[in-house]
Amino acid sequence: MALIDEITEKSKNIQADSYSISLGEIISMYKEGDLDIHPEFQRFYRWSDYQKTRLIESFLLNIPVPPIFVSQREDGVWDVVDGLQRLSTIFQFVGIYKDENNNTLPPLVLKGTKMLPSLEGKKYKDVNDEANSFTDVEQRYLKRAKISLNILLKNSDASSKYELFQRLNTGGSTLTDQEVRNCLMVMTNRDKFNIIQNLSNDEHFKGTLRINGKMYSERYDMELVTRFICLRQDSIENVRNASDFGEYLNERILSLFENDQIDWVEEERIFRRTFEQLDNELSDDVFCKYYRDLDRFKGGLSIGAFEIIAIGLGRHGGDMPANFDLLQHIKDLWGKVDDNEVSWRGNSAAGRLSRTLPLADTFYEN
C-alpha cells in the first residue's frame, strides 16, 4: 500500500474538534459528572503546590496554557486523555476535587510567586478566612479564563484514544513506561487494572523481589506482574516478532483486558501459586545471580532469571513437579550462563526473550 493510501485510510479513523472553553464551564462539567479525569492517575503525577500555583497564575495573567485533550465516550462523557494535572489543580483550588475514593481533597492554598507575590496564602473561597480568599471579582476573573480543548470524537477508532494518550505522555513526560501503561489499563478496564494492582501487592510476590525503592515508586513491580500475565500464555514467535517490547506489552495487556474468554480467576490463582512456591523456596534470592565461587546469590533482580524461573513456572500452570530441586536447577542455569552455553546478555528485550522463554518452557523438566 502506498504512503498516501495509508494516510487516507488511517485518517478516517480519527475525527477531532477543538475550541476554547472557560474554566467556569469546565468546573460545571466536572460537578455534573460530564468529565471523567481518572483520579486513579493522580498518583503517577508529581506536581508541587508551587507548580500548581504557577498554573493558577498563568490563568490570572492570560499566559497561554497547553491544551487539554479529551475523548468523547458513547455516553457523551468526556474522558480526559491529557491534562489531568492541570484540571485537578483547578478543581482542587476551587475546593471540589475528589480522589479515587470519592473523598474531597483539602482546597489548594497558593504560594507567592515572583510576578504575583500577593498570591501567598490565598484560597479560592473560605468563609472562615475571607481576608485570604479571592474576592468575587477575582473569582469571576479566574472562571472566565479560557483553556483550549481538543476533542477526539466518539466515532473515532477506539484505539485512537490509547495512541493519543501514549504519545502525549511519553518522551518529555515525567511518567515511566509502566505508569503510562497503568493509565492505559485504567482507561480500558478499571476492574482488571485492579486485579493487576492487587497482584503487585501479593506478599509472596513482593517477597521474591530484590528491587529498590525508586523501582517501586516507578511501578516496576507492576511491570513485572504485567510481563508475567502477558507472557504466561503467549507464543515465543509472537514475542520474537515484536519490534518494540514496550509496545508489545501495551498491545498485549489491552487485548487481554478486552478478551472476554480470559479466566481472570485462574490467572490470579496461577500467579499467586507461582510466587508462593518461589518465595517459600528461596525468597528474594530466587531471581538474583548465583556466584559459584562464593556459593551465594548476590545483586538485584535479573530480568532474564525472572523470565525463566517465574514465567516458566507460570507457563506450567504454577505447580512445580514432585521432588523438583529448584535450588539446584537455578545453580545449573547460572553455570550455563557463566560458561556461555546460554546467554541473554547484550540483547534487546525481544531478543532476550527469544532465548529465555524456550528455557522457561523446559526449566521445570526433571
C-alpha positions in Angstrom: 0.0 0.0 0.0 1.4 3.4 -0.9 2.0 6.0 1.8 -0.8 8.3 0.7 -3.2 5.3 0.8 -2.2 4.5 4.3 -2.6 8.2 5.3 -6.1 8.3 3.7 -7.1 5.0 5.4 -5.9 5.8 8.9 -7.1 9.4 8.9 -10.6 8.1 8.5 -10.3 6.5 12.0 -9.6 9.8 13.7 -12.2 12.6 13.9 -11.5 15.6 16.2 -12.7 19.0 17.0 -11.2 21.9 19.1 -12.3 25.1 20.7 -11.7 27.2 23.8 -13.7 26.7 27.0 -13.9 28.8 30.1 -12.7 27.5 33.5 -16.3 28.1 34.8 -17.7 25.8 32.1 -15.2 23.0 32.8 -15.8 23.3 36.5 -19.5 22.9 35.9 -18.9 19.9 33.7 -16.8 18.2 36.5 -19.5 18.9 39.1 -22.2 17.4 36.9 -20.2 14.2 36.1 -19.8 15.1 32.4 -16.0 15.0 32.7 -14.0 11.9 33.8 -10.5 12.9 34.8 -9.4 9.5 36.1 -8.3 10.3 39.7 -6.5 7.0 39.8 -3.9 8.6 37.6 -3.1 11.3 40.2 -0.6 9.0 42.0 1.5 9.0 38.8 1.9 12.8 38.6 4.2 14.8 40.8 3.3 18.5 40.9 4.3 20.6 43.9 2.0 23.3 45.4 4.2 25.9 43.8 3.8 24.3 40.3 0.0 24.2 40.9 0.2 27.9 41.9 2.1 28.7 38.7 -0.8 27.3 36.7 -3.4 29.4 38.5 -1.1 32.4 38.0 -1.0 31.7 34.3 -4.8 31.8 34.0 -4.9 35.1 36.0 -2.2 36.7 33.8 -3.6 35.3 30.5 -0.4 33.3 29.9 -1.1 30.5 27.4 -1.6 27.1 28.9 -1.1 23.8 26.9 -4.5 22.4 25.6 -6.5 19.7 27.3 -7.2 16.5 25.3 -10.4 14.6 25.8 -12.1 11.6 24.2 -15.9 11.6 23.8 -17.4 8.3 25.1 -20.5 6.7 23.8 -22.4 8.0 26.8 -21.3 11.6 26.0 -18.9 11.9 28.9 -15.5 13.4 28.1 -12.7 11.1 29.1 -9.5 13.2 29.9 -6.6 11.8 27.8 -4.1 14.5 28.7 -4.5 17.4 31.2 -5.2 15.6 34.4 -2.8 17.6 36.5 -4.0 21.0 35.1 -7.6 20.1 35.6 -7.2 18.6 39.1 -5.3 21.7 40.1 -8.2 23.9 39.0 -10.7 21.7 40.8 -8.6 21.4 44.0 -8.2 25.2 44.1 -11.9 25.8 44.0 -12.4 23.0 46.5 -14.3 20.4 44.6 -11.6 17.8 43.6 -12.3 14.2 44.6 -9.7 11.5 44.8 -10.2 7.9 43.5 -12.1 7.0 46.7 -14.5 9.9 46.1 -13.1 11.9 49.0 -12.9 15.7 48.5 -9.3 16.8 49.0 -8.5 19.9 51.1 -8.6 23.0 48.9 -5.3 24.2 47.5 -3.6 27.1 49.3 -1.5 29.2 46.8 2.2 30.2 47.1 3.5 33.6 46.4 5.2 34.0 43.0 7.7 36.4 41.5 5.1 38.1 39.4 2.2 37.8 41.9 3.7 37.7 45.4 0.2 38.5 46.9 -0.9 35.0 46.0 0.9 33.8 49.1 -1.7 32.0 51.4 -4.6 32.8 49.0 -7.6 30.4 48.8 -10.4 30.5 46.3 -13.1 30.8 49.0 -13.0 30.3 52.7 -15.9 31.7 54.7 -13.8 31.4 57.8 -10.9 33.3 56.3 -12.3 36.0 54.0 -9.1 38.0 54.2 -7.1 35.3 52.4 -9.9 34.4 50.0 -10.3 35.5 46.4 -12.8 38.4 46.1 -15.9 38.0 44.0 -14.2 39.9 41.2 -11.1 37.7 41.4 -13.2 34.5 41.3 -15.1 35.8 38.2 -11.8 36.7 36.6 -10.5 33.1 37.1 -13.7 31.5 36.0 -13.8 33.5 32.8 -10.2 32.5 31.8 -10.1 30.1 28.9 -8.2 26.9 28.0 -8.0 25.2 24.6 -9.7 21.9 24.3 -9.1 19.2 21.7 -11.8 16.5 21.5 -11.4 13.1 20.0 -15.0 12.4 18.8 -16.9 9.3 19.7 -16.9 7.9 16.1 -13.1 7.8 16.1 -11.4 4.4 16.2 -11.3 3.1 19.8 -7.5 2.6 19.7 -7.0 6.2 18.8 -7.6 7.3 22.4 -4.8 5.0 23.7 -2.5 6.0 20.9 -3.1 9.7 21.7 -2.6 9.2 25.4 0.6 7.3 24.9 2.1 9.9 22.5 1.2 12.8 24.8 2.5 11.1 28.0 5.9 9.7 26.8 9.1 11.3 25.8 9.2 14.5 27.7 6.7 13.3 30.3 7.5 12.6 33.9 5.7 9.2 33.6 7.6 6.0 33.2 6.6 3.5 30.6 4.7 1.4 33.2 2.9 4.4 34.6 1.7 5.2 31.1 0.7 1.6 30.7 -1.2 1.6 34.0 -3.1 4.6 32.8 -4.0 2.8 29.6 -5.2 -0.2 31.6 -7.4 2.0 33.8 -8.9 3.6 30.7 -9.6 0.2 29.2 -11.0 -1.7 32.2 -10.7 -0.4 35.8 -11.7 -3.8 37.3 -9.0 -5.7 35.5 -6.4 -3.0 36.3 -7.3 -3.5 40.0 -6.5 -7.2 39.5 -3.0 -6.3 38.3 -2.6 -3.9 41.1 -3.7 -6.3 43.8 -1.4 -9.0 42.4 1.5 -6.5 42.7 0.7 -6.3 46.5 0.8 -10.1 46.9 3.2 -10.7 49.9 4.8 -13.8 48.3 5.4 -11.8 45.1 7.0 -9.0 47.0 9.0 -11.5 49.0 10.8 -12.6 45.8 11.7 -9.1 44.6 15.1 -7.6 45.3 14.4 -4.2 43.8 15.0 -0.7 45.3 12.6 2.0 46.4 12.9 4.0 43.2 11.9 1.0 41.2 8.8 0.5 43.4 7.9 4.2 43.1 8.1 4.0 39.3 5.9 0.8 39.5 8.5 -1.7 38.2 6.7 -4.2 40.4 3.5 -3.8 38.3 5.6 -4.1 35.1 6.7 -7.5 36.3 3.1 -8.5 37.0 2.2 -7.3 33.5 5.1 -9.2 32.0 4.0 -12.4 33.8 0.4 -12.1 32.7 1.3 -11.2 29.1 4.0 -13.8 28.6 2.4 -16.7 30.5 0.4 -18.0 27.6 1.8 -16.2 24.5 3.9 -17.9 21.9 7.7 -17.3 21.6 7.1 -16.4 17.9 4.8 -13.5 18.8 7.3 -12.1 21.2 10.2 -12.6 18.8 8.4 -10.6 16.2 7.9 -7.6 18.5 9.9 -4.7 17.2 9.5 -2.8 20.5 8.8 -4.7 23.7 7.1 -1.8 25.4 4.6 -1.6 22.5 4.2 -5.4 22.7 3.3 -5.1 26.4 0.8 -2.3 25.8 -1.0 -4.1 23.0 -0.9 -7.5 24.6 -2.3 -6.4 28.0 -5.0 -4.3 26.5 -6.0 -7.2 24.2 -6.2 -9.5 27.2 -8.3 -6.9 29.1 -10.7 -6.8 26.1 -10.9 -10.6 25.7 -14.0 -12.0 27.4 -12.6 -15.5 27.2 -9.8 -14.9 29.7 -10.4 -16.6 33.0 -9.0 -14.0 35.4 -9.8 -16.1 38.5 -7.5 -18.8 37.1 -4.8 -16.2 36.1 -4.8 -14.9 39.7 -4.6 -18.4 41.1 -1.6 -19.3 38.9 0.2 -16.1 39.7 -0.3 -16.4 43.5 0.6 -20.1 43.5 3.7 -19.4 41.4 5.1 -16.8 43.8 4.0 -18.6 46.9 6.3 -21.6 45.9 9.2 -19.4 44.8 9.1 -17.3 47.9 8.9 -20.3 50.2 11.8 -22.0 48.5 14.3 -19.1 48.0 12.7 -15.8 49.0 14.4 -12.8 47.3 17.5 -14.9 46.2 15.4 -16.6 43.6 15.9 -14.1 40.7 19.4 -13.0 41.7 22.7 -14.1 40.1 24.3 -17.1 41.7 28.1 -17.0 42.1 29.6 -20.5 42.0 33.0 -19.4 43.6 31.2 -17.8 46.5 28.3 -20.3 46.6 25.8 -17.5 47.1 23.4 -15.2 45.4 24.3 -11.5 45.0 22.9 -8.4 43.4 19.5 -7.3 42.4 16.8 -8.9 40.4 17.8 -10.3 37.0 15.0 -9.9 34.5 16.3 -12.9 32.5 16.2 -15.1 35.6 12.6 -13.8 36.3 11.5 -14.8 32.8 12.9 -18.3 33.0 12.0 -19.1 36.6 8.8 -17.2 37.3 7.2 -17.1 33.9 8.5 -20.6 33.3 6.6 -21.8 36.3 3.5 -19.8 35.3 3.6 -21.4 31.8 3.5 -24.7 33.6 0.3 -23.7 35.5 2.1 -22.6 38.6 3.0 -26.0 40.0 6.5 -27.5 40.2 6.9 -31.2 39.6 7.1 -33.5 42.6 10.6 -33.7 44.1 11.8 -30.8 41.9 15.1 -29.4 43.2 14.6 -25.7 42.4 17.9 -24.5 44.0 20.0 -27.0 42.0 18.2 -26.1 38.8 18.9 -22.4 39.3 22.6 -23.1 40.1 22.9 -25.2 37.0 21.2 -22.4 35.0 23.7 -19.8 36.2 26.5 -22.2 35.5 25.4 -22.4 31.9 25.3 -18.7 31.7 28.8 -18.3 33.1 30.1 -21.0 30.7 28.3 -19.2 27.8 26.3 -22.3 26.9 23.4 -19.9 27.1 23.4 -16.2 27.4 20.8 -13.4 27.1 23.3 -10.6 27.7 23.6 -7.8 25.2 20.2 -8.5 23.6 17.1 -6.3 23.3 14.1 -7.4 25.4 12.6 -9.3 22.4 16.0 -10.8 21.6 16.5 -11.8 25.2 13.0 -13.4 25.4 13.7 -15.4 22.3 16.4 -17.1 24.4 14.8 -17.1 27.9 11.2 -18.3 27.0 12.5 -21.5 25.4 14.4 -22.1 28.7 11.3 -21.2 30.6 9.4 -23.9 28.8 12.0 -26.6 29.7 13.3 -25.3 33.0 10.9 -27.4 35.1 11.7 -30.7 33.4 13.4 -33.1 35.8 
